[in-house]
Amino acid sequence: MFKNHPKGLIVAFFTNMGERFGFYTMMAILVLFLQARYGLSEADAGGYYSWFYFAIYALALIGGMLADWTRKYKLVILLGQIIMFAGYAIIALPNMPLSIALAGLFTIALGNGLFKGNLQAVVGQMYDGEKYKGLRDKAYMIFYMGINIGAFFAPFVATGVRNWWLKIHGFAHHGDLPALCHSMINGTISPENTAQLQGLADNVMLDKQPVADLMAFANEYVDIFARGYNWAFAIAAGAMIISLLVYVIFNKMLPNKEKIVVAEKEKTTDKSSKNTLGLVVAGSLMAATCFLVVFIGWIIQKFSFNWDLSYLQVLNQSFVDMAHLPAKEIDVIKQLDYKLGLAIGLFVAFLTYISSISTKEEKPRVGALSLVFIVVLFFWMSFHQNGLTLTFFARSYVVTKVDSFTFLFFNLASILCVIATIAGAFLAFRNVKDKKNLAIGLPLFFFVGFVCMLFINYFTASGLNPEMATFSFFEKLKTAFSFVSCNDMMLKQNPIGPEVFQSFNPLFIVALTPLVMGFFSWLNDKKVEPSTPKKIGFGMIIAALGFVVVLIASLKLTSPHLLGGSVPTESMRVSPYWLMSSYLILTIAELFLSPMGLSFVSKVAPSRFQGLMQGGWLLATAVGNKLLFVGSLMWGRIDLYMLWGIFIICCILSALFIFSIMKKLEAATK
């Protein structure tokens, strides 16, 4: 896979594994931690979540500017790793007030901003020369695949350490319990929900003793639950140390390229004047954008509260009826404030500034990149719902217990066996004439496949199936090769946590990257490989299909705003395969869009703006992440199918837009 590539590519994605481990730890548990520790609503937790992910990517702009101005890419990357470690160490401290936790999140975001974009720029620098120029797209695909290996393990580790901490304190896990516990603590719980809390509390006690004091249980459970997540953050800090050591030891393999900027000869005073004017115009547009967002919010709020409802029936009562929410209580207007205005204004200011300081030759390239940035904004707004509304969906609407076969994919040891079995089959049967691969693949396939059968029929989530202890060796062997469990009652007694769903995206990236690369290579051999901008457009369409799957799964579900704070029963939940299928499709979309987008930026960006334009890509991602609040705000306010419909529409409209400007984008790559 690394044949013909520079050695620095290996160093880059091993260096990035620590950051990806922490990133996916946050994606798996951050919003759940905020709710469990501080009792936040979905809307409030989603607000903090969206600001955190906005900061992660927006601060990459500062990182890119710092690296471009100092031309010390490798030093800035090192500083970013150290600061990220400090952030994870802060948030790992238990019982910290919300303000300290938010300070830790900002520290992580600052370090990530210095690290992420510049490492991607360094990867691009390795492929600037003629020797490696033609391998740029493949390099970013390999880089994207490699860094997600660390991301795959993060949700399993976070779930495992949380469950371990609960277990040693005598509790089992139930994702919906912290919300009920906080309702009890705050005195807002209804009699019906109190009865439900009592039942769930009794079920999670490992000693099987009924809970006599619900208030004491509620306080203790949320404390232990949240401390388990603190341990997960501590492990993420440890992963950053490993990543830092790899970088310090092997960074000599990365290019130490001080860019030579070739530009037209201009007077220094002219450059200074042009830059100053660009900053003034960009700042003015940023302020104007902020004012416009606030003004729109004020107008909507004013008319929402003063319009007569009979008049609203003509305008939007049909939407209000579908959403089961009075028009005057639509809280989205509260989000149209100066903070959102500044976030969007920063993006507008960046596009304006970079265009104003570009030369005549650079403007077509900068313009093409700006249009792509606008498109990917809506992709990330939709895709990163995986750590927000899709996590809410996994917690509240996916079954909490699964059969032994399905549990293969929710246990780290068993899923590694599944991966090894598939790898063995691939090695053995890809080319039966290759005796070396056949000798490795066949034993791997049969031996590890046998272990998978043992996991299905010999073990449960809590360990060895007690019935198997009485079986003879041959009975055990027979059961292992049987697809029917020895105890039918054990079929759906394997608990799963919502966090583990975040492992499927990196797993699918690692598994599908070679297939997608092979598909593009096959198209290239046929002379019909689509251009990079077309791949991005197709990625948007595929992303829409991913949300169509979860929309179909939601059609018969009772939406959150109709539950009244109660926890959905098992009969109100769906199979995990719906969400797994959605993640599979969204991952394919990501492979069409994200590495291709990084390659497009690296290929099209003017040489003197290389780090800055990588920062621009991440700034577009930042604004998309800020708009994540749309999902958490609408959760609990509109029907689920309408929520997913929002993201389907965003993806389809973005795809239509990018295909409408395709000629302009393709011209910029030539």
C-alpha positions as CSV (number, residue, x, y, z in Angstrom):
1,M,0.0,0.0,0.0
2,F,2.9,2.4,0.8
3,K,4.9,1.3,-2.3
4,N,6.3,4.2,-4.2
5,H,5.2,6.7,-1.5
6,P,7.6,8.7,0.7
7,K,8.4,7.4,4.1
8,G,7.0,10.5,5.7
9,L,3.5,9.4,4.9
10,I,3.8,6.6,7.5
11,V,5.0,9.0,10.1
12,A,2.2,11.4,9.4
13,F,-0.7,9.0,9.9
14,F,0.9,7.4,13.0
15,T,1.4,10.8,14.4
16,N,-2.3,11.6,13.7
17,M,-3.6,8.5,15.4
18,G,-3.4,10.0,18.8
19,E,-5.4,13.0,17.7
20,R,-8.0,10.8,16.0
21,F,-8.3,8.6,19.1
22,G,-9.1,11.7,21.2
23,F,-11.4,13.1,18.5
24,Y,-13.5,10.0,18.3
25,T,-13.5,9.6,22.1
26,M,-15.1,13.1,22.2
27,M,-17.5,12.2,19.3
28,A,-18.6,9.1,21.2
29,I,-19.1,10.5,24.7
30,L,-18.8,14.3,24.9
31,V,-22.5,15.1,24.5
32,L,-23.4,12.1,26.8
33,F,-20.9,13.3,29.4
34,L,-22.3,16.9,29.4
35,Q,-25.8,15.5,30.0
36,A,-24.7,12.9,32.6
37,R,-22.5,15.3,34.6
38,Y,-24.3,18.5,34.3
39,G,-27.9,17.5,33.6
40,L,-28.0,19.5,30.4
41,S,-30.9,19.2,27.9
42,E,-30.2,17.9,24.3
43,A,-30.4,21.5,23.0
44,D,-27.9,22.9,25.6
45,A,-25.5,20.0,25.3
46,G,-25.7,20.2,21.5
47,G,-24.9,23.9,21.7
48,Y,-21.7,23.3,23.7
49,Y,-20.9,20.4,21.4
50,S,-21.3,22.5,18.2
51,W,-19.2,25.3,19.7
52,F,-16.5,22.9,20.6
53,Y,-16.3,21.4,17.1
54,F,-16.5,24.8,15.6
55,A,-13.5,25.9,17.7
56,I,-11.5,22.7,16.7
57,Y,-11.7,23.6,13.1
58,A,-11.9,27.4,13.2
59,L,-8.7,27.6,15.2
60,A,-7.0,25.7,12.4
61,L,-7.2,29.0,10.5
62,I,-4.9,30.5,13.2
63,G,-2.7,27.4,13.0
64,G,-2.4,27.7,9.2
65,M,-1.6,31.4,9.4
66,L,1.0,30.9,12.0
67,A,2.7,28.1,10.1
68,D,2.6,30.1,6.8
69,W,4.0,33.3,8.4
70,T,6.8,31.5,10.4
71,R,7.2,28.6,7.9
72,K,7.8,26.4,10.9
73,Y,5.2,23.8,10.2
74,K,6.8,21.1,12.2
75,L,7.2,23.3,15.3
76,V,3.6,24.4,15.2
77,I,2.5,20.8,14.9
78,L,4.5,19.9,18.0
79,L,3.0,22.8,20.0
80,G,-0.5,21.6,19.0
81,Q,0.2,18.1,20.3
82,I,1.4,19.4,23.7
83,I,-1.6,21.8,24.1
84,M,-4.1,19.0,23.2
85,F,-2.6,16.8,25.9
86,A,-3.1,19.5,28.4
87,G,-6.7,19.9,27.4
88,Y,-7.5,16.2,27.8
89,A,-5.8,16.2,31.2
90,I,-8.0,19.1,32.3
91,I,-11.3,17.5,31.3
92,A,-10.2,14.2,32.8
93,L,-10.4,15.8,36.3
94,P,-13.5,14.6,38.0
95,N,-16.2,16.8,39.6
96,M,-15.0,19.9,37.8
97,P,-17.6,22.7,37.4
98,L,-18.9,23.3,33.8
99,S,-16.7,26.3,33.4
100,I,-13.5,24.3,33.9
101,A,-14.7,21.5,31.6
102,L,-15.4,24.1,28.9
103,A,-11.9,25.6,29.5
104,G,-10.5,22.1,28.9
105,L,-12.5,21.8,25.7
106,F,-11.2,25.1,24.4
107,T,-7.6,24.0,25.2
108,I,-8.1,20.8,23.2
109,A,-9.6,22.9,20.3
110,L,-6.6,25.3,20.4
111,G,-4.1,22.5,20.2
112,N,-6.1,20.8,17.5
113,G,-6.1,24.0,15.5
114,L,-2.4,24.2,15.5
115,F,-2.0,20.5,14.7
116,K,-4.6,19.3,12.2
117,G,-4.4,21.6,9.2
118,N,-0.6,21.9,9.3
119,L,-0.1,18.1,9.3
120,Q,-2.3,17.8,6.3
121,A,-0.3,20.6,4.6
122,V,2.9,18.7,5.3
123,V,1.4,15.6,3.7
124,G,0.6,17.7,0.7
125,Q,4.2,19.1,0.6
126,M,5.6,15.6,0.2
127,Y,3.8,15.3,-3.1
128,D,4.6,18.7,-4.6
129,G,7.5,17.4,-6.6
130,E,7.2,15.6,-10.0
131,K,8.3,12.3,-8.5
132,Y,5.2,11.9,-6.3
133,K,2.8,14.4,-7.9
134,G,0.6,11.7,-9.5
135,L,0.2,9.9,-6.2
136,R,-1.4,12.8,-4.3
137,D,-5.0,11.5,-4.3
138,K,-4.0,8.0,-3.3
139,A,-1.7,9.4,-0.6
140,Y,-4.6,11.3,1.0
141,M,-6.8,8.2,0.8
142,I,-4.1,6.2,2.6
143,F,-3.5,8.9,5.1
144,Y,-7.2,9.1,5.8
145,M,-7.4,5.3,6.2
146,G,-4.4,5.1,8.5
147,I,-5.4,7.8,11.0
148,N,-8.8,6.1,11.5
149,I,-7.3,3.0,12.9
150,G,-6.9,4.9,16.2
151,A,-10.4,6.3,15.8
152,F,-11.8,2.7,15.6
153,F,-10.5,1.8,19.1
154,A,-11.6,5.0,20.8
155,P,-15.4,4.3,21.3
156,F,-14.7,0.7,22.5
157,V,-12.2,2.0,25.0
158,A,-14.5,4.8,26.2
159,T,-17.4,2.4,26.6
160,G,-15.3,-0.3,28.2
161,V,-13.7,2.0,30.8
162,R,-17.1,3.6,31.6
163,N,-18.7,0.1,32.1
164,W,-15.7,-1.0,34.2
165,W,-16.1,2.0,36.5
166,L,-19.8,1.4,36.9
167,K,-19.3,-2.3,37.5
168,I,-16.7,-1.9,40.3
169,H,-19.2,0.3,42.0
170,G,-22.0,-2.2,41.7
171,F,-23.9,-0.7,38.7
172,A,-24.8,-1.7,35.2
173,H,-25.1,0.7,32.3
174,H,-28.3,2.3,31.0
175,G,-27.9,5.3,28.8
176,D,-31.3,6.9,29.5
177,L,-30.9,6.7,33.3
178,P,-28.8,9.9,33.9
179,A,-31.6,12.1,32.5
180,L,-34.2,10.5,34.8
181,C,-31.8,10.8,37.7
182,H,-31.3,14.5,37.1
183,S,-35.1,14.9,36.9
184,M,-35.3,13.3,40.3
185,I,-32.5,15.5,41.7
186,N,-34.1,18.7,40.3
187,G,-37.5,17.8,41.6
188,T,-39.1,17.9,38.1
189,I,-39.8,14.2,37.6
190,S,-43.4,13.1,37.1
191,P,-45.1,10.2,39.0
192,E,-45.1,8.1,35.9
193,N,-41.4,8.7,35.3
194,T,-40.6,8.1,39.0
195,A,-42.1,4.6,38.6
196,Q,-40.0,4.1,35.4
197,L,-36.9,5.3,37.3
198,Q,-37.5,2.8,40.1
199,G,-37.8,0.0,37.6
200,L,-34.6,0.9,35.7
201,A,-32.7,1.6,39.0
202,D,-33.6,-1.9,40.3
203,N,-32.4,-3.4,36.9
204,V,-29.0,-1.8,37.0
205,M,-28.1,-2.9,40.5
206,L,-25.7,-5.8,40.1
207,D,-26.6,-7.2,43.5
208,K,-30.2,-7.4,42.4
209,Q,-31.3,-5.6,45.6
210,P,-34.2,-3.2,45.0
211,V,-33.4,0.5,45.5
212,A,-35.0,1.9,48.6
213,D,-33.8,5.6,48.3
214,L,-34.2,6.9,44.8
215,M,-32.7,10.3,45.6
216,A,-29.5,8.7,47.0
217,F,-29.3,6.4,44.0
218,A,-29.8,9.2,41.5
219,N,-26.9,11.3,43.0
220,E,-24.6,8.3,43.2
221,Y,-25.4,6.9,39.7
222,V,-24.8,10.1,37.8
223,D,-21.6,10.7,39.7
224,I,-20.2,7.3,39.0
225,F,-21.5,7.4,35.4
226,A,-19.7,10.7,34.7
227,R,-16.5,9.7,36.4
228,G,-16.3,6.7,34.0
229,Y,-16.2,9.2,31.2
230,N,-13.4,11.2,33.0
231,W,-11.4,8.0,32.9
232,A,-12.0,7.8,29.1
233,F,-10.7,11.3,28.7
234,A,-7.6,10.4,30.7
235,I,-6.9,7.5,28.3
236,A,-7.2,10.0,25.4
237,A,-4.5,12.1,27.1
238,G,-2.3,9.0,27.2
239,A,-2.9,8.4,23.5
240,M,-1.7,11.9,22.9
241,I,1.6,11.1,24.7
242,I,2.2,8.2,22.4
243,S,1.4,10.3,19.4
244,L,3.8,13.0,20.6
245,L,6.6,10.4,21.1
246,V,6.2,9.1,17.6
247,Y,6.4,12.6,16.2
248,V,9.4,13.7,18.2
249,I,11.4,10.5,17.3
250,F,10.5,10.3,13.6
251,N,9.7,13.8,12.4
252,K,12.9,14.0,10.5
253,M,11.2,11.9,7.8
254,L,8.7,14.7,7.2
255,P,9.7,17.6,4.8
256,N,11.1,20.7,6.4
257,K,10.0,22.8,3.5
258,E,10.3,26.6,3.6
259,K,8.2,27.6,0.7
260,I,9.7,29.7,-2.0
261,V,7.0,32.0,-3.1
262,V,7.2,33.0,-6.7
263,A,5.2,36.2,-7.3
264,E,5.1,39.2,-9.4
265,K,7.6,41.9,-8.3
266,E,5.6,44.5,-6.4
267,K,6.6,47.3,-4.1
268,T,6.4,46.5,-0.5
269,T,4.3,49.6,0.2
270,D,1.8,48.3,-2.5
271,K,1.5,44.9,-0.8
272,S,1.1,46.5,2.6
273,S,-1.6,48.8,1.3
274,K,-3.4,45.9,-0.4
275,N,-3.3,43.7,2.7
276,T,-4.6,46.5,4.9
277,L,-7.5,47.2,2.5
278,G,-8.3,43.5,2.4
279,L,-8.4,43.4,6.2
280,V,-10.7,46.4,6.4
281,V,-13.1,45.0,3.8
282,A,-13.1,41.6,5.5
283,G,-13.6,43.1,8.9
284,S,-16.5,45.2,7.7
285,L,-18.2,42.2,6.1
286,M,-17.8,40.2,9.2
287,A,-19.4,43.0,11.3
288,A,-22.2,43.3,8.6
289,T,-22.8,39.5,8.7
290,C,-23.0,39.5,12.4
291,F,-25.5,42.4,12.4
292,L,-27.6,40.8,9.7
293,V,-27.9,37.5,11.6
294,V,-28.9,39.4,14.8
295,F,-31.4,41.5,12.9
296,I,-33.0,38.5,11.2
297,G,-33.4,36.9,14.7
298,W,-34.9,40.1,16.1
299,I,-37.4,40.4,13.2
300,I,-38.5,36.8,13.5
301,Q,-38.9,37.1,17.3
302,K,-40.9,40.3,17.0
303,F,-43.3,38.9,14.5
304,S,-43.5,35.5,16.1
305,F,-44.7,37.0,19.3
306,N,-47.1,39.6,17.8
307,W,-48.7,38.0,14.8
308,D,-52.2,36.8,15.4
309,L,-52.5,33.0,15.3
310,S,-55.3,33.2,12.7
311,Y,-52.9,35.1,10.4
312,L,-50.3,32.4,11.0
313,Q,-52.7,29.8,9.8
314,V,-52.4,31.2,6.3
315,L,-48.6,31.4,6.5
316,N,-47.2,28.5,8.5
317,Q,-49.8,26.7,10.5
318,S,-49.4,23.6,8.5
319,F,-45.8,23.4,9.6
320,V,-46.7,24.2,13.2
321,D,-49.2,21.3,13.2
322,M,-46.7,18.9,11.7
323,A,-44.1,19.9,14.3
324,H,-46.6,19.8,17.2
325,L,-45.2,23.2,18.4
326,P,-46.8,26.6,18.6
327,A,-45.1,29.2,16.3
328,K,-44.3,31.6,19.2
329,E,-42.3,28.9,21.0
330,I,-39.9,28.0,18.1
331,D,-36.6,28.4,20.0
332,V,-34.4,28.4,16.9
333,I,-34.7,32.2,16.8
334,K,-32.8,32.3,20.1
335,Q,-29.8,30.9,18.3
336,L,-29.7,33.8,15.8
337,D,-27.5,35.9,18.0
338,Y,-24.2,37.8,17.7
339,K,-22.2,34.6,18.5
340,L,-23.6,32.7,15.5
341,G,-23.2,35.9,13.5
342,L,-19.5,36.1,14.4
343,A,-19.0,32.5,13.4
344,I,-20.6,32.9,10.0
345,G,-19.0,36.4,9.7
346,L,-15.5,34.9,10.2
347,F,-16.1,32.6,7.3
348,V,-17.3,35.4,5.1
349,A,-14.4,37.6,6.2
350,F,-11.9,34.8,5.3
351,L,-13.2,34.4,1.8
352,T,-13.2,38.1,1.3
353,Y,-9.7,38.6,2.6
354,I,-8.1,35.8,0.7
355,S,-9.7,37.0,-2.5
356,S,-8.6,40.6,-2.0
357,I,-4.9,39.8,-1.5
358,S,-4.8,37.3,-4.4
359,T,-3.1,38.2,-7.6
360,K,-4.9,38.1,-10.9
361,E,-3.5,34.6,-11.7
362,E,-4.4,33.3,-8.2
363,K,-8.1,34.5,-8.2
364,P,-9.6,31.7,-10.3
365,R,-8.0,29.1,-8.0
366,V,-9.1,31.0,-4.8
367,G,-12.6,31.4,-6.2
368,A,-12.9,27.7,-7.0
369,L,-11.8,26.8,-3.5
370,S,-14.2,29.3,-2.0
371,L,-17.1,27.6,-3.7
372,V,-16.1,24.2,-2.6
373,F,-15.8,25.5,1.0
374,I,-19.4,26.6,0.8
375,V,-20.5,23.2,-0.3
376,V,-18.6,21.2,2.3
377,L,-20.0,23.4,5.0
378,F,-23.4,21.7,4.6
379,F,-21.9,18.3,4.3
380,W,-20.2,18.6,7.7
381,M,-23.3,20.1,9.2
382,S,-25.1,16.9,8.3
383,F,-22.3,14.3,8.6
384,H,-21.2,15.3,12.1
385,Q,-24.7,14.6,13.4
386,N,-23.2,11.2,14.1
387,G,-21.8,12.5,17.4
388,L,-25.0,14.4,18.2
389,T,-28.6,13.6,17.1
390,L,-27.5,10.2,15.7
391,T,-26.0,9.5,19.2
392,F,-29.3,10.6,20.8
393,F,-31.0,8.2,18.4
394,A,-28.6,5.3,19.3
395,R,-29.2,5.9,23.0
396,S,-33.0,6.3,23.0
397,Y,-34.3,4.5,19.9
398,V,-31.9,1.5,19.2
399,V,-32.5,-1.7,21.2
400,T,-30.4,-1.9,24.3
401,K,-29.8,-5.7,24.1
402,V,-29.0,-7.8,21.1
403,D,-28.5,-11.4,20.1
404,S,-25.1,-13.1,20.2
405,F,-24.4,-12.7,16.5
406,T,-25.1,-9.0,16.5
407,F,-23.1,-8.6,19.7
408,L,-20.0,-9.7,17.6
409,F,-19.9,-6.1,16.3
410,F,-20.2,-4.4,19.7
411,N,-17.4,-6.2,21.5
412,L,-13.8,-5.3,20.8
413,A,-12.4,-8.8,21.0
414,S,-15.1,-10.4,18.8
415,I,-15.1,-7.7,16.2
416,L,-11.3,-8.0,15.8
417,C,-11.9,-11.7,15.2
418,V,-14.5,-10.9,12.6
419,I,-12.0,-8.5,10.9
420,A,-9.3,-11.2,11.0
421,T,-11.6,-13.8,9.5
422,I,-12.5,-11.5,6.6
423,A,-8.9,-10.7,6.1
424,G,-8.0,-14.4,6.1
425,A,-10.7,-15.1,3.5
426,F,-9.4,-12.2,1.4
427,L,-5.8,-13.4,1.5
428,A,-6.8,-17.0,0.8
429,F,-9.3,-16.6,-2.0
430,R,-8.2,-13.4,-3.8
431,N,-5.7,-15.4,-5.8
432,V,-5.6,-19.1,-5.0
433,K,-2.4,-19.4,-7.1
434,D,-0.5,-17.3,-4.6
435,K,0.7,-20.1,-2.3
436,K,2.2,-17.7,0.3
437,N,-1.1,-15.8,0.8
438,L,-3.0,-19.0,0.7
439,A,-0.8,-20.5,3.5
440,I,-1.5,-17.4,5.7
441,G,-5.1,-16.8,4.8
442,L,-6.6,-20.3,5.1
443,P,-5.5,-21.0,8.7
444,L,-6.4,-17.5,9.7
445,F,-9.9,-17.8,8.1
446,F,-10.7,-21.2,9.7
447,F,-9.1,-20.7,13.1
448,V,-10.3,-17.2,13.8
449,G,-13.7,-18.1,12.2
450,F,-13.9,-20.9,14.7
451,V,-13.2,-18.3,17.5
452,C,-16.1,-16.2,16.1
453,M,-18.4,-19.2,16.4
454,L,-17.3,-19.5,20.0
455,F,-18.1,-15.9,20.7
456,I,-21.6,-16.5,19.2
457,N,-22.4,-19.6,21.1
458,Y,-20.0,-20.0,24.0
459,F,-19.8,-16.5,25.5
460,T,-22.3,-13.8,26.5
461,A,-21.6,-10.1,27.3
462,S,-21.0,-11.0,30.9
463,G,-18.5,-13.8,30.1
464,L,-18.8,-17.6,29.8
465,N,-22.3,-18.9,29.2
466,P,-23.0,-20.9,32.4
467,E,-24.8,-23.7,30.5
468,M,-21.7,-24.4,28.5
469,A,-19.8,-25.4,31.7
470,T,-21.8,-28.6,31.9
471,F,-21.1,-29.6,28.2
472,S,-18.6,-32.2,27.1
473,F,-15.8,-31.2,24.7
474,F,-17.7,-32.6,21.7
475,E,-20.9,-30.9,22.8
476,K,-19.0,-27.6,23.0
477,L,-17.5,-28.2,19.6
478,K,-20.9,-29.0,18.1
479,T,-22.4,-25.9,19.7
480,A,-19.6,-23.7,18.5
481,F,-20.3,-24.6,14.9
482,S,-24.1,-24.2,15.4
483,F,-25.8,-20.9,14.5
484,V,-28.4,-21.6,17.2
485,S,-27.5,-20.6,20.8
486,C,-27.5,-23.4,23.4
487,N,-29.9,-21.2,25.4
488,D,-32.6,-19.4,23.5
489,M,-33.1,-17.0,26.5
490,M,-29.5,-15.7,25.9
491,L,-30.3,-14.6,22.4
492,K,-31.1,-11.0,23.3
493,Q,-29.3,-10.6,26.6
494,N,-26.2,-8.8,25.4
495,P,-26.3,-5.1,26.3
496,I,-24.8,-2.5,23.9
497,G,-24.0,1.1,24.5
498,P,-24.6,4.1,22.1
499,E,-21.0,5.1,22.2
500,V,-19.8,2.0,20.2
501,F,-21.7,3.1,17.1
502,Q,-19.0,5.7,16.6
503,S,-16.5,2.9,15.9
504,F,-18.3,1.9,12.7
505,N,-17.3,5.0,10.8
506,P,-13.5,4.6,11.2
507,L,-13.9,0.8,10.8
508,F,-15.7,1.3,7.5
509,I,-13.1,3.9,6.4
510,V,-10.3,1.4,7.0
511,A,-12.2,-1.4,5.3
512,L,-13.6,0.6,2.4
513,T,-10.6,2.8,1.5
514,P,-8.8,0.1,-0.5
515,L,-12.1,-0.7,-2.3
516,V,-12.8,2.9,-3.1
517,M,-9.2,3.4,-4.3
518,G,-9.5,0.2,-6.4
519,F,-12.8,1.4,-7.9
520,F,-11.3,4.8,-8.8
521,S,-8.2,3.0,-10.3
522,W,-10.5,0.7,-12.3
523,L,-12.3,3.8,-13.6
524,N,-9.0,5.4,-14.4
525,D,-7.9,2.4,-16.4
526,K,-11.2,2.7,-18.4
527,K,-10.4,6.5,-18.9
528,V,-13.7,7.4,-17.1
529,E,-12.5,8.3,-13.6
530,P,-14.5,11.4,-12.5
531,S,-12.7,14.5,-11.6
532,T,-12.1,15.4,-8.0
533,P,-14.9,18.0,-7.9
534,K,-17.3,15.4,-9.4
535,K,-16.3,13.0,-6.6
536,I,-17.2,15.6,-4.1
537,G,-20.6,16.1,-5.7
538,F,-21.4,12.4,-5.8
539,G,-20.4,12.3,-2.1
540,M,-23.1,14.8,-1.3
541,I,-25.7,12.6,-3.0
542,I,-24.5,9.5,-1.2
543,A,-24.7,11.4,2.1
544,A,-28.4,12.1,1.5
545,L,-29.0,8.4,1.0
546,G,-27.4,7.7,4.4
547,F,-30.1,9.9,6.1
548,V,-32.8,8.4,4.0
549,V,-32.0,5.0,5.7
550,V,-32.4,6.5,9.3
551,L,-35.5,8.4,8.1
552,I,-37.2,5.1,7.1
553,A,-36.2,3.6,10.5
554,S,-37.9,6.5,12.3
555,L,-41.2,6.5,10.5
556,K,-43.1,4.4,13.1
557,L,-41.2,5.7,16.2
558,T,-42.7,8.0,18.8
559,S,-40.8,11.2,18.5
560,P,-39.0,12.7,21.5
561,H,-41.4,15.6,22.0
562,L,-44.3,13.2,22.5
563,L,-42.5,11.1,25.2
564,G,-42.8,13.7,27.9
565,G,-39.4,12.8,29.4
566,S,-40.1,9.1,29.6
567,V,-37.7,6.5,28.3
568,P,-38.8,4.5,25.2
569,T,-39.4,0.8,26.0
570,E,-37.7,-1.9,24.0
571,S,-40.8,-2.3,21.8
572,M,-40.4,1.3,20.8
573,R,-36.8,0.7,19.5
574,V,-35.3,-0.4,16.3
575,S,-32.6,-2.8,15.2
576,P,-29.0,-1.5,15.4
577,Y,-28.6,-2.5,11.7
578,W,-30.5,0.5,10.7
579,L,-28.0,2.9,12.2
580,M,-25.1,0.7,11.1
581,S,-26.3,0.8,7.5
582,S,-26.7,4.6,7.7
583,Y,-23.1,4.9,9.0
584,L,-21.9,2.6,6.2
585,I,-23.5,4.9,3.5
586,L,-22.3,8.1,5.2
587,T,-18.7,6.7,5.4
588,I,-18.8,6.0,1.6
589,A,-19.9,9.6,1.2
590,E,-17.1,10.8,3.4
591,L,-14.5,8.8,1.3
592,F,-15.8,10.5,-1.8
593,L,-15.7,13.9,-0.3
594,S,-13.2,14.5,2.6
595,P,-9.9,13.0,1.3
596,M,-10.8,14.3,-2.2
597,G,-11.5,17.7,-0.8
598,L,-8.1,17.7,1.0
599,S,-6.5,16.7,-2.2
600,F,-8.3,19.4,-4.2
601,V,-7.2,22.1,-1.7
602,S,-3.6,20.9,-1.9
603,K,-3.7,20.7,-5.7
604,V,-5.5,24.0,-6.4
605,A,-4.3,26.3,-3.5
606,P,-1.6,28.9,-4.6
607,S,1.8,28.0,-3.2
608,R,2.0,30.9,-0.8
609,F,-1.5,30.1,0.6
610,Q,-1.0,26.4,1.1
611,G,-1.4,26.3,4.9
612,L,-3.9,29.2,4.9
613,M,-6.2,27.4,2.4
614,Q,-6.0,24.1,4.4
615,G,-7.1,26.3,7.3
616,G,-9.9,27.6,5.1
617,W,-11.1,24.1,4.4
618,L,-11.2,23.5,8.1
619,L,-12.9,26.8,8.7
620,A,-15.7,25.8,6.4
621,T,-15.9,22.5,8.4
622,A,-16.0,24.7,11.6
623,V,-19.0,26.7,10.4
624,G,-20.7,23.4,9.4
625,N,-20.1,22.1,12.9
626,K,-21.5,25.3,14.4
627,L,-24.7,24.6,12.5
628,L,-24.9,21.2,14.2
629,F,-27.0,22.9,16.8
630,V,-29.9,22.8,14.3
631,G,-30.1,19.1,14.9
632,S,-30.0,19.2,18.7
633,L,-32.4,22.1,18.8
634,M,-35.0,20.4,16.6
635,W,-34.6,17.1,18.6
636,G,-37.6,17.1,20.9
637,R,-39.4,19.7,18.9
638,I,-40.3,18.1,15.6
639,D,-40.9,14.6,14.4
640,L,-37.9,12.4,13.7
641,Y,-38.5,12.0,10.0
642,M,-38.7,15.7,9.6
643,L,-35.4,16.1,11.4
644,W,-33.6,13.7,9.1
645,G,-35.3,15.4,6.1
646,I,-33.5,18.7,7.0
647,F,-30.1,17.0,6.3
648,I,-31.3,15.2,3.2
649,I,-32.4,18.5,1.7
650,C,-29.1,20.2,2.6
651,C,-27.1,17.4,0.9
652,I,-29.2,17.3,-2.2
653,L,-29.1,21.1,-2.7
654,S,-25.4,21.2,-2.1
655,A,-24.9,18.4,-4.8
656,L,-27.0,20.4,-7.3
657,F,-24.9,23.5,-6.6
658,I,-21.5,21.8,-7.1
659,F,-22.6,20.2,-10.3
660,S,-23.9,23.6,-11.6
661,I,-20.4,25.1,-11.2
662,M,-18.5,21.9,-12.3
663,K,-16.8,23.5,-15.3
664,K,-15.3,26.3,-13.2
665,L,-14.0,23.8,-10.6
666,E,-12.5,21.5,-13.1
667,A,-10.8,24.4,-14.9
668,A,-9.0,25.3,-11.7
669,T,-7.3,21.9,-11.4
670,K,-5.7,22.2,-14.8
